[in-house]
Amino acid sequence: VVYTQSEILQREVYLFERLDSPNREPMKHLKAICFLRPTKENVELLVQELRRPKYSVYFIYFSNVISKSDVKALAEADEQEVVAEVQEFYGDYIAVNPHVFSLNLLGCCRGRSWDPAQLTRTTQGLTALLLSLKKCPMIRYQLSSEPAKRLAECVKQVITKEYELFDFRRTEVPPLLLILDRSDDAITPLLNQWTYQAMVHELLGINNNRIDLSRVPGISKDLREVVLSAENDEFYANNMYLNFAEIGTNIKNLMEDFQRRKPKEQQKLESIADMKAFVENYPQFKKMSGTVSKHVTVVGELSRLVAERNLLEVSEVEQELACQSDHSSALQSVRRLLQSPRVSELDAARLVMLYALRYERHGSSGLPALLEELRGRGGTDRYRKLVSAVVEYGGKRARGSDLFSPKDAVAITKQFLKGLKGIENVYTQHQPLLQETLDQLIKGKLKDSQYPYLGPNTLRDRPQDIIVFLIGGATYEEALAVFNLNRSNPGVRIVLGGTTIHNTRR
C-alpha cells in the first residue's frame, strides 16, 4: 500500500520474501531488511531465522513498540552476530489516502463489547499512528458507546506507560483524538455512492488499493486485478472525489489526449535520433496506455453494474429514506422497487434496512409487510435476519446521537437551504453524521456531556489537529467529507481512521 515493487527495485532491493515461507534458499551474499509487526509469532519466526541465518546481515524494523523480553530472545538467538540493527519504525496501520487509515479488521466486537484480541490490535494500531505522526493527544470519546470508552482508556494506558516515546515538542493547542462508534450511524455504509473512489469500493470492492475485475465479462488477462492508488496514478488522484458524471467526461479527455500522443504507427525510424526519441517516449506512452485501459475498464464496469442493477432508481429512494421524512411516499417507493425484477436481492435488502432504521418507531410502519416481500423474493430468511440485526446494531436504542431529526427551526432551514443548493444532484444529498460531529468539534460546540474528555483536562481552544477513529469501520463517503472539511478549514488538519473501510457487503 505504501510502496510499489518498482519503487523498491529502484532502491536496489531485488528479492521479496515472507518470513514464514518454507523453502527459502540460503543466500549469504545478500543483506536482509525485515519489516514486521512485533507479534509473538513473528518474534518466534525471527528467532528460528537467526539460529540458522540465510543471509549475511539483518536489519530488523518493527512496526510498533517491542518488549524488552522479545529483544532479549532475539539477542540470545543471534549467536552468529548477524543482526546489524533493531529499530521501531511505527507503521502498524494501513495508509489508505493521505488523510485516511484503516486497520483491516473485520468484526471487532462481539455484541456490544470488544473482542479482546481486536481491542489489543486496535490499541496498537492507534498508538502506532500517534507515534508516527508525533502526536500526544487529549482524548474524547462517545459516551453512549462502551467500546469507545474502553479503547480510549487502553490508548491512554499505553501513552502513560511509554511516556518517553510520547514526549514530543508541545504545540500551543494539543492534538485531539476523538473515538466514535459506527453504530451511531449505520445509514452511511448502506448507501450507494456516486463519487469515484467510494463508488468503486461499493460496487467492485477495494482491498489494499487493489480491485478484483476477474468477474468482468470478457476481461483481458492483464486487467484481472488493477491497482488504484493516488500516489502513483495521476488520473485517479485528480478524480477520486469527483461525481460519476464528471468522471465520464474526464475519461473521454484522457482518451483523446492519449490518441494525440500515440506514436504514429508508420513512424519511420530512420536515424539514430528517431530511435532514441521513440525509446525515450515509450515508457511514458506505455504508462499512459496502462492508465487509460485501466480506468476505461473500471468506469465501463461501473456503468454496466449501474444499468444492470437499476442503481439510479435504487439510489434515489435510498437518499429519500436517508434525508427526507415523508413516510407514505418512502414506503410506496420501497414497495415499488421490491416488486421490480431488475432490483437485486442485495439492493432490496439494503432498502428494507434503510427503511427499518428510518421508520422503526413509526405508527403505521410497513416493515412486517416489507420483510414478507423480501422473503418472497429470495425464498430464504437470511436477509430478514440481517434487517433485524442492523436495527439492533444501529437502531434508536443503540444510538447516542440524533441521526435524523434536526433540532430546531434554524437547523431545519439550514438543512433545507443546503438541500436547495445541491438539488441538481439528488443522488448525493446525504451527509454522514460524522460531518456534523466534526463541524461542531471545529467550532468548539461539541457537547462534553455526549463526548466527554478522558481525564480531568479539557481543551480551552478550538482543536487544530484532529484524529477521529471509528470503531466498527469508516467509509469512503466519510473520507470525502473529511477531505472537504480539511479543504474548507485552513489551519485544521483532520485524519480519519477506522477498524476497516466499509461498503454495504462488508
N, C-alpha and C positions, 0 to 999 in steps of 0.2 A: 504493500500500500504506500510505503514511503519512498521507495527507491526502485527504479526499473532495473531489470537484469543488464540492459545495455549500459546504464549509468554505473553499475557496479563493475562491469567489464572495463570501463574506462579507468577505473581505479586499480586495474591490474589484478582483479580477483577473478580467477578463471574456473574455479570449481565450487559447486554449491552442494553441500551435503546436509542431511539431517543427522543429528547426534544419535538418533535411535535406528538409523538404517543399518541392517545387519552386516552385509558383507563388504565393508569398505576396505579398499586396498591400502596397505601402509605406503605412505609417500614421504619419505624422510627429507626430501629436498624442498618440501613446502612448509610455509608457516600457516598456522590456523588462527582465524579470528572466530571466537564463539560469541554469539549473542543469544542469551537465554533468559527465560523467566526463572526467578530463583525458587523453583518448586522442589519438593523432596525428590520427585522422580528425576528431574534434571540434574540435581546435585549428585544423585546416585549414579546416573549415566556418565557424568563427568569424572567421578571417582574411578569408575571402570576404565574410562578412556585414558586417564593419567597413569594408571598402573601399567597399561601397555600402550604407550603413546604411538600414534600412527604418523605424526608429523613432527617437525624438528622443534618448533616453538609454539606456545599457545598464548594468545592474548584473549583474556576472558572478560566479557562485559555482561553484567546482569541488568535486566530492565527495571529492577526495583531494589529496595533495601535487602541485603542478605545478612543472615545472622552470623555472629562470631563463630558459633559452633560449626556451621556449614563451611566457613572459610577454613577452620581448623581441619575438618575432614578432608578437604581438598589438599591442604598443605601436607597432610600425612600421606596421602596417596601419591603425591608428586615426588617420588623417590629419585627420579632421573632429572629432576630440576629443569623441566621443560616449560614451566609457566613463567612468562616474562612479566605479565601484569594482570591484576584483577581490579576491575572498576565497576562502580554502579553508574549506569547511564539510563536515566529514568525515561522509559518509553513503554510503560506497561499498559498501553491502551492503543486503540486503532484511530489514527487521524483520518477522518473521512473527508471533510472540507477544511479550508483554512480556519473556520470557526466552529467546527463540529467534530466531536469524537464519540466513539462507541466502545463498549467492552465486549461486543459479540456474545452476550449471554442471553439465552432464551429461557423463559420461565424462571425468574429469580426468586419468586415467592411461592410458598405453599399456603393456599388460602390467603389470609391476611397477614401472615408472618414470613419473615425471611427464611429461605433455605440457608442453613448455617454456612455451608461451603460457598454459596454465592455471595453471602454477606461479606465473607473474608475477601473473596476475589474482587468485589466491588470496592471495598475499602482500599485494597491495594491499588486498584486502577485509579481511583480518585486521588490518593495521596501521591502516586507517581506523577499524575497530571500536575498537581500543585507544585511538586518539586521541579518538574521540567519547565514550568512557567515561572518558577521562583516566586511563588505566592504563599504567604502565610495568612489565610483569610479569617474574617469573622464568619460565623456560620448561622444561617437562618434555615428553618425547616417548616414544612407544612404540618400544623398542629393536629389536623384530623387524621394524619397517617402515622400509625405506629412504626412501619418500616422506615419512614423518613427520619423519625426521631432516633431510632436505633443506629441508622447509618451516620447521622450527624455525630452521635456520641462516639462511634468507632473511629471516625476520622479524627475527632478531637483527641482521642487517646493516643493515636499514632503521632500526632503533632506534638503532644506533650512528651511522649517517650523519646522521640527523635528530635528534641528541641534544637540540638546543634545543627542538624540538617536544615531546619526551617528558619534559621537565624538570618533572614535576608535583610537587606537595607530597607528601613521603614519608609513607606510612602506617606504622603500627607493624609490621604484618605485610604484606610486599609482596604484590601480587596474583599469581596463578599462571595461566599459560597451559599447558593440557595438550593435546598434539596426539596424536590416536589415528587408527587406520586401520580403515575399515569392514570389511576382510577378516577382522578378528579376530572379528567376529560377523555372519556372513551369514544367520543364522537370523532375527533380528528383522525385517528388511524383507520376509521371505517369509510372515509370519503374517497371517491375517485379524485385524481389530481390532474391538473392541466398545465403545470409548468414542467419543463423538460426532465430535470433530474427526478422530481417527485413522481412524474408520470411513468418514467422508465422503471422505477422501483415498484410502483403499484402494479404495472401490467406485466413486466418481464422479471423483476427482481434483481437488485444489485447486491452482489456478495463480494465484499472487499474490492470494490471498484470493477469487478468482473460481471459480465452479463452473459447468461447462457442463451444462445439463439439456436440451439440444436433442434428445437421443435418448429422452427420457421419453415414453411413449405418451400422446398427447392433451394435450401441454403447451400452456399458453396463451402467446401471443407475448411478454408482458412477463416471463415467468419462464424464458425460454430460457437466460439467464445470470443467476445471482444472486451477490451479494457476501456472504461470511460473514466478518465482521470483529468481533473482540471490542471494538474501540474504539467502534463505532457501533451495536452490536446487543446490547442488554442480555440478551436470552434466550440468545444464543449464548455470551456471556461467562460466564453462570451455568451453562451446561450442557455446555461443550466437553469437560470431563474426566469427565463422568458416564457410567455404563453405559447401553447402549441401552434396557434395560428401564425405567430411571428416566426417560429422555427421553420415552418414550411417555406416561407419567403426566403429566409436566410440560407436554407439548403439549396434553393434554386440559385441564389447568387454564388454560393460556394461552387456549385457545379459549373456555372458559366465561367467563373474565374479559372477553374481547372481546365475547361475546354480551351480557353485562350492560351494557357501556359503549356498545353500539351506539346511535346516535341513533335514537330511535323513528321508524319510517317515517312515521307520520302526525303527526309532530311539528308542532304549529301554530306557525307563525312569524307571530304577530300583532303583537307590539310590536317596536319597535326593539331593546329589550333582548333579546328572544328571538333575533333575528337575530344580534346581537352575540355572544351566548353560543354560538350554533351555529358561527359563523365562528371564534371563538376555540378551540373544542374540535376543530374539524375537522382541523387539521394533526396533532394527537396521534392522533386517530382514524385518519387516513389512514396515519400511520406505523405504528400498531399493526396496522392491517389488512394492510399490506405485510409486516410481521414474521410475522404469523400465516400468511398464504398461503405465504410463502417456506418456513418451517420445516415446515408441514404437507406441502408438496410434497416437500421433501428427505427427510423421515422416511418419507413414503409410498413414495418410490422406493427408499430403503434396504431397507424391509421387502419390497418386491416382489422385489428382487435376492436378498435372503437366502432367500426362499422358492424362487425360480426356480432358483437355483444350489445349493440344498440346503446352505447355508453353515453351519448349526448343526452338522450332522453332520461336514462337512469340517473345521470349526474344532476340534471335539472331538478328532479324530485328529491335527491339527496340534499341538495342545497336548500330546497324549500323546507325540508324537515329540520335542517340544522339551523336555519336563520329566520324562519317566519313562524307565526303561531296561529295559523288558520287550520284548525283540526279537521274539519269536514273535507276541505279541499285536499289536505295531505292524505287523508285516508282513501279518498277516491283515487288519487294518483297512484298510491302504492298498490291498491287493488287492481287497477288497470294494468300495471306493469307485471304483477304476479300472474296475470292471465295471459301475458304475451309469451308465445313460444320463443321469441328472439332474445328473451332475458335469461341469462344463465342462472343455474341454481345458486352459485356463489353470490351473484348480484341480487337475486331475490332475497336471500337470507340477510344480506347486508341491509337492504331496505327495511326489512322487518326489525332488524336490530336497532336501526336508527329510529324507527317509529316507536319501538318499545322504550328506548332511552328517553325519547322526547315526550311521549304521552303516557308514561306508565301509570300516572295517577289521574288521568283524565276521566271525568264522569262517564262519558259514553265511549270508552276505549274499544277499539275494534280489534284488539290484539288476539283474543281467542280465535276469532274467525280467520285472521291472517295466518296464525300458526297452523290451523287446519289446512288452509290453502297451500302452505309451504310443504306440509307433509304430503298432501295430494300430489304435488309436483315431483318430489324426489322418491316418494314411497318409503323414506326412512325417517327416523326420529332424530338423526344426527344434528341437523340444523336447528330443529326445535330446541334441543337441549342447549345448543350454543347460544340461542337467543336468551334463554333464561340465565345462562352463565354470565353473559355480557351485562345483563341488568343487575345481577347480583354483584358483579365486579365494579361497575361504574354507574349504577343507578342512584337515585336520590339519596337513599340511605347511606351510600358509601361516600358520597361527595362532601368535601368540606366547603366547597365554594358554590356560588350560584352560577351554574353553567348557562342557563337560558335567559332568566328574566332580567332585563335592565332595571336598575333600582328605582329610578325616578323619571320625571318628565324630561329633565335635561339629558339624561342618558338616552332616553328613547329618541329625542330629537337628534341627538348626536348620531345614533345608530342609523336613523332614517336618512340623515344627510350623507353619511358615509355610503349608505346603500345607493342613494341617487348618483353619487359621484361615480360609483363603479357599476352602474346599472347596465352599461353596454356589455359587461361580461357577467351573465347570470351564473356562469359555472364557477366563478371564484369569489362569490360573496363572502364565504365563510372565513372568519378569522379565528385561529386557535385561541383557546383560553390563555395560553402562555403569553400571547401578545399583550393582553390586558394586564396580566400579572406583572410582566416586565415593565410595561409602560408606567404602572403605579410605582414600581420599585425605583425607576429612574427619577420620577418626580418626588420621591420621598413620601409617597402616600400609602405604601403597602402596610396594612394593619398589623401591628405587633401581636394583636390578640389572635390573629389567624396564622401568622408566620413569625413565631417568636424567635428571639436570638438564643443561641445555646450559650449559657454562662451569663454573668452579670453585665458585661459591656454591650453598649449599643452604638451604632454609627450616628454621629452628630450631623455629618454632611451627607449630601447625596452620593451614592456609590458611583465609582468610575470604572472599576474593574469588576465585572460580574461573571461568575461561573455558575451556570444553572444546570442542575443534574436531575434527570427524570428517571426515577425508579420504575422499571416496567417498560422502558423504551421511549425514545423520541421518534419524531417523524421528519420527513423532508419538507413537509409544509411548515413545521415549526422552524426548521433550519432556514427556510426562506424568510419567515417573519423576523428571525434574529438578524439575518443578513440586512434586511430593510431597516431594522432598528439601529444597527451599527452605522448604516449609511446616513440615517436622518438625525442621529445624535452624536455629532463630533465631540470627542472628549470622553465618550463612553465606549468601553470595549466589552462585548458580551461573548462568552464562549458557551456553547450548548453541548451537553453530553447526555448519554442515556445508556442503560444496560444493553440496549440493542437499538437498531433503527427499524421501525415497523412499517409494514404495509398491511392491507386487510388480511391476507392469508396468514402472515405471521401472528 
